[in-house]
Amino acid sequence: MAGVVATFDFDETIIGCDSDIWVVERLGATELFDRLRPTMPLNSLMDKITRELHSQGRSIEDITNCLKTAPLDPHVVDAIRSSYALGCDLRIVSDANHLFIETILKHHGLLECFSEINTNPCYVDEDGRLRILPYHDLHSSPHGCSLCPSNMCKGKIFDRIRASAVAEGKKHFIYLGDGKGDYCPSLRLTEADYVMPRKEFPLWDLVNNTKFLKAEVHEWSNGEEFARVLLQLINKTTAADPNDSSAQLISADCKLETIPWSPKEGLLLSLKVPH
């Protein structure tokens, strides 16, 4: 299974909500968010939201405790653990931020399953306020992609993932997502790859209404379908590879509980705090 790379969006894909909105609504910043949303990119807006939360006396712990209540379907948890246990290389490409993603994954015991998390960087400043930065800086390193928001081009990130994975001998790619930002990396997939758009979400509309997509489309709408489709694609990929000795580890009906799982050690991604 070492030849399979599965790349996941995070919000509305791994978790069942938008992590930004989850924090905004539950910590009382909805009015400011709604007022400023039309005036600036989401990434910049969330940095302003954390400033407002800090001014109201909200701590980093308040934010992380809120994130730990975000919904994550048990089927998704099992599918991630099973894919990892089978040797798949799991990566995240998300327009959220490191603190939000790492907090949720660590809370559910999934952080060590991912070899790489590509998202907007963040840090806690000397006043204890969370600062959220763009992945691609508009001024110093603009990505130049018309399909993506100014702070992040997932397609460019996926190109790097593919290049490094191919150099390691990995040749099968699965991309899972839901939003408009997932369209650009989906277009980078080849005829040998698979894209898993969440049904009735923007990516699903886009991939079903374009002639430029090369990858095979497999939709899903909930956690149970997420798990079933992902593991079926892994089965399909490995069954076509006679050199893959792990091809028979997933049963035809995707009984996740039959696959052993143990986390990697030493892969925790720390939150950067400047000194």
Secondary structure as UniProt FT lines:
FT   TURN            2..3
FT   STRAND          4..8
FT   TURN            11..14
FT   HELIX           19..26
FT   TURN            27..28
FT   HELIX           30..36
FT   HELIX           37..39
FT   HELIX           42..55
FT   TURN            56..57
FT   HELIX           60..67
FT   TURN            68..69
FT   HELIX           74..85
FT   TURN            86..87
FT   STRAND          89..97
FT   HELIX           98..107
FT   TURN            108..109
FT   HELIX           111..113
FT   STRAND          114..120
FT   STRAND          122..124
FT   TURN            126..127
FT   STRAND          130..132
FT   TURN            138..140
FT   TURN            146..147
FT   TURN            150..151
FT   HELIX           154..167
FT   TURN            168..169
FT   STRAND          172..177
FT   HELIX           180..182
FT   HELIX           183..187
FT   TURN            191..192
FT   STRAND          194..198
FT   TURN            199..200
FT   HELIX           202..207
FT   TURN            208..209
FT   STRAND          216..217
FT   HELIX           223..239
FT   TURN            242..243
FT   TURN            245..248
FT   TURN            252..253
FT   HELIX           256..258
//
